[in-house]
């Protein structure tokens, strides 16, 4: 099957209008160490906004002839694009939001390479160095707003959700927007798009101009979760760990909607951080919410958390079913406490420096077959460290489901093996089986073949 494509050239509009010769050469270099493939793949994902895919490998194969390059001109740079998905254009002209997202990708790819990875100022082997790198990436993207009172609600949830769940996420976003709060998500479809869409309507009704719809992504996931059209600030972090840290550093509270393995990964990440002894007294509103049809889903999540991480973890969140108004009110009140706490502790409103994030949540985890088999999934460890390892297990499942590299590894070597204590493996097996039966692993209508095997 062939897919319609368009060739074009575009210029930046007030964003990254000039590049050095060395930067251009990096983007042209197809050899190991060059940035071309990274830039190309992220750009293709942005251009395919609104696609019906959640498979990074399939996207790259569908548009295998896609090419993007930098042209240096007397007055600045241009992007020369060949074989771009036609749905990124209206009457032959690129949609403005997609145009902006393309240059956000270019900005972040260049900055991370030049200023973070190749910069001895950032020691990425230390927790402090990683946090500092996340701060600088976000600051360079101009998403840290120092003169703004805390109001940014992070919304997590699955890309593969029912229409009822999607509409519910819009209703929650609408109530959040009516109360003057902004939205940050993983920038994709489903539960990432719904809250932004609802908040945009709420902001409009309140005549709030300049509402923020911040999308945070990373190269491994962006092809499966292309930025939705409401995102007006897009940031590409270098890996999933820095993406997750960016969420909890810039956000002032989190609402979790129904999802699959990726949502479970996010839940385990934030609970593991909140379980750290240094964060015991730190306010961070965390709400799990969905329509009545999602009640069983959150019951399963709650049971899994109780069985693996215990009652202390369960006390860190509230479950609210089928009540968008209550969700927004609870979040609004919770963020007031965040503001008071940060004011009392002289912590920034725009970046949560006071939050302790253990290095186990920051080290990039590569979900190879060897690394997945070697995960420490046993009860005889501190709860926050068990959460870190469970998070890695679900991260591997996400990679095997939708990420190009993970899908190819599964095709070559078979399913990932996940080993651990029998009790923990039983709980994980039951939860993942529920995700499969509820069609939360892939978009509706698509056949799912498990990329994992639980070894009890």
Beta strands, then each sheet from edge to edge (+ up, - down):
strand 1: 5-11
strand 2: 67-73
strand 3: 76-85
strand 4: 89-90
strand 5: 93-94
strand 6: 152-156
strand 7: 182-185
strand 8: 213-218
strand 9: 233-237
strand 10: 253-256
strand 11: 285-290
strand 12: 318-321
strand 13: 416-419
strand 14: 452-455
sheet 1: 1+ 3- 2+
sheet 2: 4+ 5-
sheet 3: 9+ 8+ 7+ 6+ 10+ 11+ 12+
sheet 4: 13+ 14+
end
